[in-house]
């Protein structure tokens, strides 16, 4: 079988694609659940703007509300924009997942999907209102020098790092690798 450009395609069995889709969805569900549970515990047991020191000033738990983007960039006036972007990311990942045959991409996109859904749920359901809610952040690692974050933020960051590694290694969604030598020769 050949693609439009004349390159050979290796058909992936449908079961392999389903396994990768289930892996992506399982990781996303785990991240979403862990994020929701951790935020529920924090909001129930740590008063807003209160800090609990676990390892001196190296690791703290601080209950803060974030109306902006990552690291509270953009401020609260852009909350609806960040909500729309998160909805777009979730839709894109779910649509892209149908063509997925790579375990690495399934893990990375599962982390991104779970993290985006975790923060999106805060945007939809938390105060100050529907689709304008503040995200609950609570993990402080050397908080004087690093912004406070949550498990969803961590999953998004780790997923982004995995995507960068996969891209640098030339791994495509279908699990095959880019053949850089043949691409350069054809130019």
N, C-alpha and C positions, 0 to 999 in steps of 0.2 A: 504494500500500500504506500502511496506517495502523497505528500502535501502539495499544495499549489506551487510552491517554489521548487519542486522536484526532490526535496529531501525525504528520505524514508521515514515512515512513522512506524513505531512499534506499538501495536494495539495493547492497551492495558486491559486485563480482565475486569469486568464490571464489579466483581466482588472486591477487588483491590481498592477501587474508588470508594466503595461503600465503607470499607474498613477505615480509610482515611477520613471520610466524612464523620463516622461515628467517633473516631479519636478526637477530631476537632470539636465536635459537640460535647463530648465528655469533659474535655479540658475546659471548655468555655463554661459548662455548668458547674464544674468544681470551683473555678475562679469566682464566678458569680455568687455561689453559695458561701464560699469562704469570706468574700468581701462583705456580703450582706450580714452574715453572722458577726463578723468582727466589728462592723459599724454599729450593730445593735448592742453589742456588749459595751462598746465605748460610750455610746450615747446614754446607756442605762447606768453606767458606773463612774464615768468621769465627767465632771461638770465642764461646760464650755470654757475654753481658755485656761483650763487647769492642767498643770504638768505633773506627771508621775515620773520620777527619775529611776530608771532601772540599772543603768551603769554610769552613775555620775551624770556628767553632761554629754556622754557619748551616745547613749540610747535612752530616749524618753518617749513617753506616751502623752500626747497633748491633743485634746479634743478641740479642733478648730473647724470652722465652716468656710468653704472656699467657693465664692461666687464666680470666680474667673476660670481661666483655663489652667493648664498645668502650672504649678508654682504661683497660682493666683495672678497670672498674666492677663491683661485685658480688662480686669475689673468686672464688676457685676453688670455693667451696662451691656456686655456681650454674651451674657448667659444664654439667651435664646439662640444666638449664632452657634455657640459651642454645642448646644443641644441638637441643633440641625446637623451639624458636622458629625456628631456621634451617631445619629440615626443613619446618616449616609454611610458611615463606616460599617455599621452593623449590616445594612442592606447589601453593600458591596461584598463583604466577606461571605454572607450567606449565598449570594449569587455565584461568586467565584468558586465556592466550595464544591460545586457540582463537578468541576473539571479537575479536581484535586486527586493526585496519585502519589504524592510525596509525603512520607511520614514527617519529615522536618518542617515542611510547609504546614501540615496539619497541626503540629504542635504550636508553631509560631502564630498562625491565624486563630487557633483556639485561645491562646493567651490574649491576643488582641481583642477578639470577640468578647471573651469573658470580662476583660478589663473595661472595654467600652460600654458593655451592658451594665456593669456595676456602677460606673459613674453616671451613666444615662438614667438608671433607676433613681439615683439621688436627684438628678435634674428634673425628672418628671414628678416625683412624689414628695420631696421634702420642701420645707418652707424656704422662701417666702411664697411660693405658689406653683401651680401646675406649669411644667416646662420652664420654670425659672428658678428651680430649687438649688440650694447650695450643696456642694459635695462635702461629705464628712471626711476630713483628713485627721490622722492620729499618730503616725509613726515619725519620730524625730531621730535622725542619725546625725550627730554633731549639729543640732538645730541652729546654732549661730551661723553656720556656714552652708547649710543645706536646707531647703524648704521641707516642711512637713508634708507627708504623703500618706497613701493608703495602699491596701493590697491590690486594688484595681490598677492604680498607677504603676505598681511594681510589675504586674503582669504585662501591661502595655510596654513598659521599658524592656523587659526581658524578651518579649515577642519581637520588638523592633531590632534588638541586637541579633536574635536568631535570623531574622529576615536579612539583615546586612551580611551575616556570615554566609547564608545560602546564596545570596546574590553574588558575593565575592567568589564563591566556589562554583558559580555557574549552574546551580541546581534549579531546574524549572519545575513548575507546578505538577507536571506529569511524572516527575521523578528522574527524568533524563538530565544529562548535563550538556551545557552549551559546549560546542566544539569550537573553541576560539581560533584554533589554527585554520580550520576550513572557512570560518567567517572572514579572517584576515586575508586569506588567499583569494576569496571571491571579490574582495574590494578592489 
